[in-house]
Amino acid sequence: MTTTELPPAPERARTPIALRPLRWLRGFGRPPRILGLDVARGLAILGMAGAHIGETEAFDWTDPTTWTDLVHGRSSILFAVLAGVSIALMTGRSTVPERERLPDIRLRLVGRGAVIFAIGLALEMLNTPIAVILTLYGLIYVAVIPFLRWRPWQLLLGAGVLALAGPPLLAFLAAVTLHPYGAGIGFVLYGSYPLTVWMALVLGGMALGRLHPERIRTAVIALGVGMGLAVAGYGLGAVGQALGASVALERGSGVMKSGWEGYAQALAQDDPLRAVIGALLAVDPHSGGTAEVIGSGGFALAVIALCLLLSRPLRWPLLPLGALGSMPLSAYSLHVVSIMMVAGPGGFSTSNSFWGLTAIGLLLVTTLWSMFLGRGPLERLLGRGAAAMAAIPTSPVITGHRLES
């Protein structure tokens, strides 16, 4: 069953241009496509744009003017959870894929991951100061392969174990190995988006994708669970801040002596136990701590649930956000390119006016593109990459719900 919200390309090409907007207004976001997920993804794109170029003040619940600070860290985490949902929808929706389909699915995921990774590298070559998240996402499409046949309870269990044990374990390993560094270590373990920690968010998203996210009951339960996790995670972080626990995994002062004596001295300075406690209680954006993963992961789940619930009664006003979220790869790349064009190579510009113009521009461009041309340009490239890797025609089950992240 395909989940495309527009007619196939040949039929759409035969539709007179003047009638395409009407067809789009009637059909976009209708079942079996899940508009609420596209809306949540659109919010994640706008949030990441705000985190990159917006000017925000420190968050204070009592001051609504500071609430824009929520975009930091949480937007990328929302994107990660939605990536897991997308993978689940592309690989069987509510049922795990049959074993005989696994070779084809694996190749397609590798193809998608390779294209996303290559686009991420190209964006990094623009030399903006943005920590481009797409290279991580390219790896995610490969890293999820061992978990494709896991059932929802197994995915949730795996997500819980990684969220609770991952950050403290990584902090302990960093301390006892005196903070080793290298391209692979920095990319996978201790960079801005440590794969070993963020997999908890992706597995949680996959579980949601297997549990019929289009159903109201699922959305209501997800909203309650998300709010509970947010309270637990941010409460844990508040305890850490009250205790004055260190939440930064900083490099030690170095080995002052040589050999094992120097190692023992450096190890005592780093204090592995304190590093473990700090990683457990870390809640600041991009700290990668347990408190942040649980709190911001719960926040992301609650946002997704609200989008699923509100997209039904508010379908019409939410269509532009849905259009933006239907082509996240294209929109994210356009945003990064716009920064380079405004500030120049190696330059940077932060302004709420720039953020506002970026949001309006992205909503307008993606809505018009979706209305007249359908699928986003880089999303089409992604589909071709998957088909080329599998060397067979694209399967509707795998690529029908176009939720590439």
Secondary structure, 3 states (H helix, E strand, C coil): CCCCCCCCHHHHHHCCHHHHHHHHHHHCCCCCCCHHHHHHHHHHHHHHHHHHHCCCCCCCCCCHHHHHHHHHHHHHHHHHHHHHHHHHHHCCCCCCCCHHHHHHHHHHHHHHHHHHHHHHHHHHCCCCCCCCCHHHHHHHHHHCHHHCCCCHHHHHHHHHHHHHHHHHHHHHHHHHCCCCCCHHHHHHCCCCCCHHHHHHHHHHHHHHHHCCCCCHHHHHHHHHHHHHHHHHHHHHHHHHHHHCCCCCCCCCCCCCCCHHHHHHHHHHHHCHHHHHHHHHHCCCCCCCCHHHHHHHHHHHHHHHHHHHHHCCCCHHHHHHHHHHHHCHHHHHHHHHHHHHHHHCCCCCCCCHHHHHHHHHHHHHHHHHHHHHCCCCHHHHHHHHHHHHHHCCCCCHHHHCCCCCC
